[in-house]
């Protein structure tokens, strides 16, 4: 499957450098970055957004952030995002049973290894990723009980970032990059 459009034949040196870095980091041809070269402002803005991705911050660890990314990827039904964010899920401390729950194949509440904080973050990421947006008071109350203001912003921006990429990638018809099967 090909994207709706091909990358431009000529890409500016600055964008080529950014694409090279992203491909070096991922080990994959980054078709989204290449296609965004048609509009350098979008390419640069997207690159800046990606460079500011949240990492371990206080009580928000890499596992929780990855759970939010995977949840948002499935909720947004983005094959590229699912492929990228579910790849090597074990390295982020997510087990196969947990991944099945994030995929919607098992009930989240039935997975004893998810902490209460993780369950609340999953619910929140799902709400952020659905259309229309609707935030239920019980979920927001639970969110405020489990997370402080800074942490809520980190969770929201992490899920929103996945949603940005999901919408952009799907709008351009970009297929998965081939990281691996998320259905192990």
ABEGO torsion letter per residue (X at the ends): XBBABBBBABBBAAAAAAAAAAAAAAGBBBAAAAAAAABAAAAAAAAAAAAABBBBBEABBAAAAAAAAAAAAAAAGBAAAAAAAABGAAAAGBBAAAAAAAAGABBAAABAABBAAAAAAAAAAAAAABOBBBBBAAAAAAAAAABBAAAAAAAAAAAAAAAAAAAAAAAAGBBBAGAEBAAX
